[in-house]
Amino acid sequence: MRKLMIKPWTILESHQTFRDSFLSVRTDRCQREDGHVVPTYHVLEFTEWVTMIPVTDDGNLVLIREYRHAGGVVLLGLPGGVMDTGEADREAAGRRELREETGYTAREMIPVGTCFPNPAVQNNRLHYYLATGCTKTHAQSLDANEEIEVLEMPYADFLAYEGLDVQHALHAAALFYTERFFSKHPGKRP
């Protein structure tokens, strides 16, 4: 495979065009290595995200069902969320999100992968954790805009992802990372 010599663009100008507590939009004027100027490039700036693949000792996934307004869909998926500003411990953030959204606590958190959700327009990374030994220990502690139903499903049923009516690409990626982990550690498979 031939290695390409593409280089990162040089930022000639950059300014923040929007900011709130959830995201920031930065608008850059850039120049490529070949001299071409990209006059306007918008970047969505987010904090890091964490998503858990929570598994009970019975081999069930702890899943959430919630309305996703941008897509206009009710989605069955995995718990997770944003790391709060200043929050540096990814595992702790994952444990917090799992407890808040589902009321479950994990015995063990295993990092299984990290990706860029959409590096064409976003600057953040998403960290996946296989959360094993999950048990219900708390009541949900939802944010004001969250409305989440919690359920359990056998891992194998959720793995048949193409059978779900609505699919979340980042949750499909979670299954990829989890299956890759299980191929190396078959004794951990539910």
N, C-alpha and C positions, 0 to 999 in steps of 0.2 A: 504494500500500500504506500503510495507516494505521500509524503508529508507536505502539506500546504504551508505556505509561508505567510499566511494572513496574519496581520498584526492588529492589536487593539487600536481603536480610533483615538485620536487626540481630541480632547474636549477644549474647544476654543472659548466658549462661553457657557455658563450654566446658571440657571436661576430657578427658584422654587415658584411654581405657579399655583399651587394649592397645598394646604396642610390642615389636617385635623388630627384627632387622637388616634385614628385608625390607619391613615395612609398619608403619604406625601406624593405630590407629582412634581417632578423636576423636568425642566425643559432644557435640553442641551443643543448647542451648535457644535458640530464635530467635523473633523477632517480625517479622511482615510489616508493610508500610507501612499496611495497613488495621487494624492492631492485633491481628490474630489471632496467638496464640502457638502455635508449633510446639514441643511439649514435649520431644521426643527426635528428633534427626536425627544419624545416624551417617555419618561421613565417613572413607573409606579414604584415608590419606595415603601417597603413594609418591614416590620421586624421579622425575625425568624419565626417559622411555624413548626409545630410538632403534631404528629398524628400517631395514635396508638393502635396497635393490633392486639386488643385485649382478649386473652383466652382464659377460660375457667379451667379448673382441674378436671372437669367433665368433658373438656374438649369443645366447649361452646365459645363462639365469639360474642363479646358484648358489643352490641350495635346500637346506633341511634337512628331515629327517624325524625327528620325536621324539614321545614319549608326553607328552600333556598331561593330568595327573592329575585336575584339577578336572572336566574334561569326559569323562574316561575314554576318550580317543581318541588314536590315533596320527595325527599331522597332518603333511602336507606343506606347508611354508611358507617364509617369509623369515627370515634370521638377524637377531637383534637382542636387546636386553635393557635392563636398567636402568643408568642412569648411577650410578656409585658416589657415596656421600656425599662432598661436596666437589668432585666432578668437574664442572667448568663448561664445558669445551670439548666441545660436542655432536659435532662432526666427529671429534675424537680418540676419544671414547667409541664412536662408530660404527665407526671403524677397529679399535679394540680388540675390540669384540664380533665383527666380521666375522672377524678373525684367530683369535680364541679358538674360535669355534664351527665355522669352516670351514677354517681354515688358508690362506685366500685374502687377498690384499692388493689394494687398489684403486689405480689410477693417479690417478683423480679422484673427488672426492665432491661431488655437486651437491645442495644442499637443495631438495627438491621440495614440501614441505608440512609443516604442523604441525596437530595436532588434539588435542582432549580425548578420551581413550579412552571415558570414561563420566562426564561431568560431573555426573550426578545423584548419584553416590556417591563419585567419585574426584576428587582435587584436582590430579592431574598432567597433563602434556602428553606427547604422543608426536611425535617429530621423524623425518621420513622423508628418507633420502638415496639418490639414484641413484648407485650406486658403479660407475664404468665402468673398463674395462681391467683387470678382475679376473684375477689369476693365482694359482695355488697356489704359495705360498712357504714355508709353515710346516706343522708338524704341528698338529693340533687341541690346544687347551689348555682342556679342559672343567672346569667346576665339578664337585664331587663328586656332585651330584645330576643332572647332565646326561648323557644318552645320545643322541648325535646322529649320524645318518647323513647324509653330504653327497652331493649329486648335482647334475648339470647337466641343464637342460631348455631347449629353445628358448623364447624369450620368448613367442612367439605361442601355444604350447601352454599355458603357465601363464595367459596372458591369457584363455583360454577357461575361466575360473574355475568356471563353473557345472558343468563336467564333472568336477570333483574330488569324490571321495566325501564328504570332510569339509572344510568351509570355515571360515576364520578371518576374522571381520568386519574386524579391523584390517589384515589383509593385502589384503582386497578394497579397503579405503580406500587402501592403498599403490598399488594398480593405478590407482585413480582419479587420485591425485596425479601418478603417473608418466605416465599417458596425457594428462593436462592439460599436463604439461611437454612431452611429445613433440608435441602439437598446436601448440605455440608454437616448438618447435625440432625440426622433422622430420628434420634431418640427424643428430640424435643417436639416432634410433630404430634398434634392432637389426634 
